[in-house]
Amino acid sequence: MNTQDASLNTQAKTPGGWALVVDDHPLFCDALELTLKSVAEFSQITTADSMEHALEKIDGQSAPDLILLDLNLPDVSGLDGLIRLKRAADKTPVIIVSSMTDNAIISGAIEAGASGFVPKHSHRSVFKEALDHIATGEVFTPAGFVEGETSDQESKALSRLSSLTNQQARILELICEGKLNKQIAFDLSIAETTVKAHVTAIMRKLGVQSRTQAVLVAQDAKFANVLPTSS
């Protein structure tokens, strides 16, 4: 059993553990909260309606014992929200709860670090089954899922992006916006030499030789062709 699974197994069903639900639909957020209360014993369940709010709730305190995440949030594109959450709380198991259940999306989510994937139309028993799988060190996928539909290029892109630090990921985002090192240094209030060092590290981790190639790797991981741009 790995560290993140052990965390859920030992903490999620004991007093003091907390879960984070990230979904921008208030009614579904309430439904997920009720579902968690019925299948597990978290002492605190917090909700967030955007990735920004989710990261704010994690910042400065101990990581949640479980995160339920909708992929289709207003301030993320594709799987980069999952990657950012895993970077902020790398030991926390994340279960994707989504109405989009294409095999490519599920495969990509698992490759990006999700511990499970539960379709939004699922019964409570499926959430309980997902928690049980994760607690024993397994990754939960829904019935009908066919493994292996993510391309090698997409799979490599997700793995490499997941290895970036928070600062490196932020710098890559700014590079994708077309900003130069000097502009990035100003935006992040750091020295330009520090930015250059981070850019070098980013390219090394992504296995590329230029900023343009780094942007292409980031774009490969966004699944823009299968994820809608709005909820």
C-alpha positions as YAML, in Angstrom:
chain: A
units: angstrom
residues:
- id: 1
  name: MET
  ca: [0.00, 0.00, 0.00]
- id: 2
  name: ASN
  ca: [1.43, 3.39, -0.92]
- id: 3
  name: THR
  ca: [1.57, 6.43, 1.34]
- id: 4
  name: GLN
  ca: [-1.50, 8.22, -0.02]
- id: 5
  name: ASP
  ca: [-3.63, 5.08, 0.22]
- id: 6
  name: ALA
  ca: [-2.45, 4.39, 3.76]
- id: 7
  name: SER
  ca: [-3.46, 7.95, 4.67]
- id: 8
  name: LEU
  ca: [-7.04, 7.30, 3.58]
- id: 9
  name: ASN
  ca: [-7.14, 3.90, 5.24]
- id: 10
  name: THR
  ca: [-5.95, 5.15, 8.63]
- id: 11
  name: GLN
  ca: [-7.46, 8.63, 8.75]
- id: 12
  name: ALA
  ca: [-10.61, 8.88, 6.64]
- id: 13
  name: LYS
  ca: [-12.78, 6.81, 8.98]
- id: 14
  name: THR
  ca: [-11.50, 8.20, 12.26]
- id: 15
  name: PRO
  ca: [-12.46, 11.49, 13.99]
- id: 16
  name: GLY
  ca: [-10.37, 14.42, 12.85]
- id: 17
  name: GLY
  ca: [-10.05, 13.51, 9.17]
- id: 18
  name: TRP
  ca: [-11.35, 15.92, 6.58]
- id: 19
  name: ALA
  ca: [-12.43, 15.76, 2.97]
- id: 20
  name: LEU
  ca: [-12.55, 18.43, 0.26]
- id: 21
  name: VAL
  ca: [-15.24, 18.48, -2.44]
- id: 22
  name: VAL
  ca: [-14.44, 20.63, -5.49]
- id: 23
  name: ASP
  ca: [-17.40, 21.25, -7.80]
- id: 24
  name: ASP
  ca: [-18.91, 24.48, -9.13]
- id: 25
  name: HIS
  ca: [-22.51, 23.25, -8.98]
- id: 26
  name: PRO
  ca: [-23.89, 23.98, -5.46]
- id: 27
  name: LEU
  ca: [-26.57, 21.29, -5.55]
- id: 28
  name: PHE
  ca: [-24.11, 18.61, -6.63]
- id: 29
  name: CYS
  ca: [-21.62, 19.80, -4.02]
- id: 30
  name: ASP
  ca: [-24.34, 19.26, -1.39]
- id: 31
  name: ALA
  ca: [-25.11, 15.82, -2.84]
- id: 32
  name: LEU
  ca: [-21.45, 14.77, -2.70]
- id: 33
  name: GLU
  ca: [-21.18, 16.01, 0.88]
- id: 34
  name: LEU
  ca: [-24.20, 13.93, 1.89]
- id: 35
  name: THR
  ca: [-22.79, 10.94, 0.01]
- id: 36
  name: LEU
  ca: [-19.47, 11.16, 1.84]
- id: 37
  name: LYS
  ca: [-21.24, 11.42, 5.19]
- id: 38
  name: SER
  ca: [-23.20, 8.28, 4.39]
- id: 39
  name: VAL
  ca: [-20.24, 6.10, 3.30]
- id: 40
  name: ALA
  ca: [-17.38, 7.40, 5.48]
- id: 41
  name: GLU
  ca: [-16.80, 9.10, 8.83]
- id: 42
  name: PHE
  ca: [-15.08, 12.38, 8.09]
- id: 43
  name: SER
  ca: [-15.26, 14.90, 10.91]
- id: 44
  name: GLN
  ca: [-15.12, 17.78, 8.44]
- id: 45
  name: ILE
  ca: [-16.20, 18.10, 4.81]
- id: 46
  name: THR
  ca: [-15.28, 21.33, 3.05]
- id: 47
  name: THR
  ca: [-16.51, 22.43, -0.37]
- id: 48
  name: ALA
  ca: [-14.97, 24.70, -3.02]
- id: 49
  name: ASP
  ca: [-16.50, 25.98, -6.27]
- id: 50
  name: SER
  ca: [-13.24, 26.60, -8.15]
- id: 51
  name: MET
  ca: [-9.65, 25.45, -8.26]
- id: 52
  name: GLU
  ca: [-8.52, 28.77, -6.80]
- id: 53
  name: HIS
  ca: [-10.79, 28.33, -3.78]
- id: 54
  name: ALA
  ca: [-9.75, 24.69, -3.39]
- id: 55
  name: LEU
  ca: [-6.07, 25.61, -3.27]
- id: 56
  name: GLU
  ca: [-6.82, 28.41, -0.80]
- id: 57
  name: LYS
  ca: [-8.52, 25.94, 1.55]
- id: 58
  name: ILE
  ca: [-5.51, 23.60, 1.41]
- id: 59
  name: ASP
  ca: [-2.91, 26.34, 1.81]
- id: 60
  name: GLY
  ca: [-1.49, 26.72, 5.31]
- id: 61
  name: GLN
  ca: [-3.08, 23.66, 6.87]
- id: 62
  name: SER
  ca: [-2.68, 19.91, 6.85]
- id: 63
  name: ALA
  ca: [-3.68, 18.28, 3.58]
- id: 64
  name: PRO
  ca: [-7.14, 16.70, 3.28]
- id: 65
  name: ASP
  ca: [-7.54, 12.96, 3.72]
- id: 66
  name: LEU
  ca: [-9.59, 12.78, 0.53]
- id: 67
  name: ILE
  ca: [-10.47, 15.07, -2.39]
- id: 68
  name: LEU
  ca: [-13.45, 14.68, -4.70]
- id: 69
  name: LEU
  ca: [-12.85, 16.69, -7.87]
- id: 70
  name: ASP
  ca: [-14.99, 17.67, -10.85]
- id: 71
  name: LEU
  ca: [-12.82, 18.13, -13.95]
- id: 72
  name: ASN
  ca: [-15.02, 20.78, -15.51]
- id: 73
  name: LEU
  ca: [-14.31, 23.85, -13.36]
- id: 74
  name: PRO
  ca: [-14.46, 27.48, -14.55]
- id: 75
  name: ASP
  ca: [-10.80, 28.20, -13.86]
- id: 76
  name: VAL
  ca: [-9.06, 25.08, -15.19]
- id: 77
  name: SER
  ca: [-8.54, 23.47, -18.57]
- id: 78
  name: GLY
  ca: [-8.53, 19.72, -18.98]
- id: 79
  name: LEU
  ca: [-6.46, 17.84, -16.43]
- id: 80
  name: ASP
  ca: [-4.24, 20.71, -15.28]
- id: 81
  name: GLY
  ca: [-6.55, 21.25, -12.28]
- id: 82
  name: LEU
  ca: [-5.91, 17.69, -11.10]
- id: 83
  name: ILE
  ca: [-2.18, 18.14, -11.60]
- id: 84
  name: ARG
  ca: [-2.22, 21.37, -9.54]
- id: 85
  name: LEU
  ca: [-4.18, 19.73, -6.73]
- id: 86
  name: LYS
  ca: [-1.84, 16.75, -6.61]
- id: 87
  name: ARG
  ca: [1.09, 19.13, -6.48]
- id: 88
  name: ALA
  ca: [-0.45, 20.99, -3.54]
- id: 89
  name: ALA
  ca: [-1.49, 17.84, -1.68]
- id: 90
  name: ASP
  ca: [0.60, 15.06, -3.16]
- id: 91
  name: LYS
  ca: [-0.17, 12.49, -0.45]
- id: 92
  name: THR
  ca: [-3.93, 12.96, -0.70]
- id: 93
  name: PRO
  ca: [-5.97, 10.53, -2.82]
- id: 94
  name: VAL
  ca: [-8.12, 12.32, -5.39]
- id: 95
  name: ILE
  ca: [-11.28, 10.79, -6.81]
- id: 96
  name: ILE
  ca: [-12.51, 12.39, -10.02]
- id: 97
  name: VAL
  ca: [-16.30, 12.74, -10.07]
- id: 98
  name: SER
  ca: [-17.37, 13.69, -13.57]
- id: 99
  name: SER
  ca: [-20.18, 13.40, -16.09]
- id: 100
  name: MET
  ca: [-17.53, 12.92, -18.80]
- id: 101
  name: THR
  ca: [-16.63, 9.24, -18.85]
- id: 102
  name: ASP
  ca: [-14.72, 8.70, -22.09]
- id: 103
  name: ASN
  ca: [-12.00, 6.09, -21.69]
- id: 104
  name: ALA
  ca: [-9.37, 8.62, -22.79]
- id: 105
  name: ILE
  ca: [-10.40, 11.02, -20.03]
- id: 106
  name: ILE
  ca: [-10.40, 8.31, -17.37]
- id: 107
  name: SER
  ca: [-7.00, 7.00, -18.53]
- id: 108
  name: GLY
  ca: [-5.58, 10.52, -18.55]
- id: 109
  name: ALA
  ca: [-6.90, 11.25, -15.06]
- id: 110
  name: ILE
  ca: [-5.33, 8.09, -13.65]
- id: 111
  name: GLU
  ca: [-2.06, 8.87, -15.44]
- id: 112
  name: ALA
  ca: [-2.11, 12.37, -13.92]
- id: 113
  name: GLY
  ca: [-2.38, 10.97, -10.40]
- id: 114
  name: ALA
  ca: [-6.07, 10.35, -9.65]
- id: 115
  name: SER
  ca: [-6.73, 7.45, -7.29]
- id: 116
  name: GLY
  ca: [-10.15, 6.79, -8.74]
- id: 117
  name: PHE
  ca: [-12.82, 7.90, -11.19]
- id: 118
  name: VAL
  ca: [-16.54, 7.85, -10.38]
- id: 119
  name: PRO
  ca: [-19.18, 8.92, -12.93]
- id: 120
  name: LYS
  ca: [-21.59, 11.57, -11.61]
- id: 121
  name: HIS
  ca: [-24.61, 9.36, -12.21]
- id: 122
  name: SER
  ca: [-23.28, 6.66, -9.84]
- id: 123
  name: HIS
  ca: [-25.12, 5.36, -6.78]
- id: 124
  name: ARG
  ca: [-23.69, 5.84, -3.30]
- id: 125
  name: SER
  ca: [-22.57, 2.22, -3.24]
- id: 126
  name: VAL
  ca: [-20.11, 3.02, -6.05]
- id: 127
  name: PHE
  ca: [-18.49, 5.76, -3.94]
- id: 128
  name: LYS
  ca: [-18.19, 3.29, -1.06]
- id: 129
  name: GLU
  ca: [-16.62, 0.76, -3.43]
- id: 130
  name: ALA
  ca: [-14.17, 3.42, -4.66]
- id: 131
  name: LEU
  ca: [-13.12, 4.27, -1.10]
- id: 132
  name: ASP
  ca: [-12.64, 0.59, -0.29]
- id: 133
  name: HIS
  ca: [-10.46, 0.09, -3.39]
- id: 134
  name: ILE
  ca: [-8.27, 3.08, -2.57]
- id: 135
  name: ALA
  ca: [-7.89, 1.99, 1.05]
- id: 136
  name: THR
  ca: [-6.40, -1.32, -0.12]
- id: 137
  name: GLY
  ca: [-3.91, 0.28, -2.48]
- id: 138
  name: GLU
  ca: [-5.91, -0.09, -5.68]
- id: 139
  name: VAL
  ca: [-7.01, 2.48, -8.24]
- id: 140
  name: PHE
  ca: [-10.77, 2.55, -8.80]
- id: 141
  name: THR
  ca: [-12.19, 2.74, -12.32]
- id: 142
  name: PRO
  ca: [-15.87, 2.53, -13.26]
- id: 143
  name: ALA
  ca: [-17.60, -0.43, -14.87]
- id: 144
  name: GLY
  ca: [-17.09, -0.48, -18.62]
- id: 145
  name: PHE
  ca: [-13.72, 1.26, -18.53]
- id: 146
  name: VAL
  ca: [-11.25, -0.04, -21.10]
- id: 147
  name: GLU
  ca: [-7.62, 0.57, -20.21]
- id: 148
  name: GLY
  ca: [-5.04, 1.85, -22.65]
- id: 149
  name: GLU
  ca: [-6.86, 4.50, -24.70]
- id: 150
  name: THR
  ca: [-4.51, 7.36, -23.78]
- id: 151
  name: SER
  ca: [-1.80, 7.92, -26.38]
- id: 152
  name: ASP
  ca: [1.85, 7.52, -25.42]
- id: 153
  name: GLN
  ca: [2.39, 11.22, -26.12]
- id: 154
  name: GLU
  ca: [-0.42, 12.29, -23.78]
- id: 155
  name: SER
  ca: [0.68, 9.82, -21.12]
- id: 156
  name: LYS
  ca: [4.26, 11.09, -21.15]
- id: 157
  name: ALA
  ca: [3.10, 14.72, -21.08]
- id: 158
  name: LEU
  ca: [0.97, 14.10, -17.98]
- id: 159
  name: SER
  ca: [3.73, 12.26, -16.14]
- id: 160
  name: ARG
  ca: [6.29, 14.96, -16.88]
- id: 161
  name: LEU
  ca: [4.00, 17.85, -15.94]
- id: 162
  name: SER
  ca: [3.15, 16.12, -12.67]
- id: 163
  name: SER
  ca: [6.85, 16.23, -11.73]
- id: 164
  name: LEU
  ca: [7.05, 20.05, -11.77]
- id: 165
  name: THR
  ca: [7.13, 22.02, -8.52]
- id: 166
  name: ASN
  ca: [4.45, 24.64, -7.81]
- id: 167
  name: GLN
  ca: [6.79, 27.47, -8.87]
- id: 168
  name: GLN
  ca: [7.87, 25.67, -12.01]
- id: 169
  name: ALA
  ca: [4.24, 24.98, -12.92]
- id: 170
  name: ARG
  ca: [3.34, 28.65, -12.46]
- id: 171
  name: ILE
  ca: [6.27, 29.72, -14.62]
- id: 172
  name: LEU
  ca: [5.23, 27.25, -17.32]
- id: 173
  name: GLU
  ca: [1.72, 28.74, -17.25]
- id: 174
  name: LEU
  ca: [3.20, 32.20, -17.83]
- id: 175
  name: ILE
  ca: [5.39, 30.85, -20.63]
- id: 176
  name: CYS
  ca: [2.24, 29.44, -22.23]
- id: 177
  name: GLU
  ca: [0.78, 32.95, -22.04]
- id: 178
  name: GLY
  ca: [3.71, 34.15, -24.13]
- id: 179
  name: LYS
  ca: [5.56, 36.03, -21.39]
- id: 180
  name: LEU
  ca: [9.32, 36.51, -21.44]
- id: 181
  name: ASN
  ca: [11.64, 35.82, -18.50]
- id: 182
  name: LYS
  ca: [11.76, 39.51, -17.56]
- id: 183
  name: GLN
  ca: [7.97, 39.72, -17.44]
- id: 184
  name: ILE
  ca: [7.72, 36.49, -15.47]
- id: 185
  name: ALA
  ca: [10.27, 37.78, -12.95]
- id: 186
  name: PHE
  ca: [8.19, 40.93, -12.48]
- id: 187
  name: ASP
  ca: [4.90, 39.02, -12.10]
- id: 188
  name: LEU
  ca: [6.32, 36.60, -9.53]
- id: 189
  name: SER
  ca: [8.58, 39.15, -7.76]
- id: 190
  name: ILE
  ca: [11.70, 37.03, -8.24]
- id: 191
  name: ALA
  ca: [15.04, 37.62, -9.93]
- id: 192
  name: GLU
  ca: [15.32, 37.05, -13.67]
- id: 193
  name: THR
  ca: [18.23, 34.69, -13.04]
- id: 194
  name: THR
  ca: [15.93, 32.61, -10.84]
- id: 195
  name: VAL
  ca: [13.39, 32.45, -13.66]
- id: 196
  name: LYS
  ca: [16.10, 31.30, -16.07]
- id: 197
  name: ALA
  ca: [17.13, 28.55, -13.65]
- id: 198
  name: HIS
  ca: [13.53, 27.40, -13.33]
- id: 199
  name: VAL
  ca: [13.03, 27.43, -17.12]
- id: 200
  name: THR
  ca: [16.11, 25.25, -17.52]
- id: 201
  name: ALA
  ca: [14.78, 22.83, -14.90]
- id: 202
  name: ILE
  ca: [11.35, 22.81, -16.55]
- id: 203
  name: MET
  ca: [12.79, 21.93, -19.95]
- id: 204
  name: ARG
  ca: [14.92, 19.20, -18.41]
- id: 205
  name: LYS
  ca: [11.94, 17.64, -16.62]
- id: 206
  name: LEU
  ca: [9.78, 17.84, -19.73]
- id: 207
  name: GLY
  ca: [12.54, 16.43, -21.92]
- id: 208
  name: VAL
  ca: [12.46, 19.36, -24.36]
- id: 209
  name: GLN
  ca: [15.02, 21.75, -25.81]
- id: 210
  name: SER
  ca: [13.00, 24.96, -26.18]
- id: 211
  name: ARG
  ca: [10.22, 27.02, -24.63]
- id: 212
  name: THR
  ca: [8.02, 26.32, -27.64]
- id: 213
  name: GLN
  ca: [8.37, 22.58, -27.10]
- id: 214
  name: ALA
  ca: [7.53, 23.06, -23.41]
- id: 215
  name: VAL
  ca: [4.31, 24.84, -24.40]
- id: 216
  name: LEU
  ca: [3.41, 21.97, -26.73]
- id: 217
  name: VAL
  ca: [3.88, 19.45, -23.92]
- id: 218
  name: ALA
  ca: [1.57, 21.51, -21.70]
- id: 219
  name: GLN
  ca: [-1.02, 21.66, -24.47]
- id: 220
  name: ASP
  ca: [-0.85, 17.90, -24.97]
- id: 221
  name: ALA
  ca: [-2.02, 17.42, -21.36]
- id: 222
  name: LYS
  ca: [-5.03, 19.70, -21.52]
- id: 223
  name: PHE
  ca: [-7.30, 17.35, -23.49]
- id: 224
  name: ALA
  ca: [-8.86, 20.39, -25.19]
- id: 225
  name: ASN
  ca: [-10.28, 18.11, -27.86]
- id: 226
  name: VAL
  ca: [-12.46, 16.13, -25.45]
- id: 227
  name: LEU
  ca: [-13.18, 18.46, -22.55]
- id: 228
  name: PRO
  ca: [-15.68, 21.30, -23.02]
- id: 229
  name: THR
  ca: [-14.46, 24.81, -22.30]
- id: 230
  name: SER
  ca: [-17.35, 25.66, -19.97]
- id: 231
  name: SER
  ca: [-19.58, 23.79, -17.55]
...
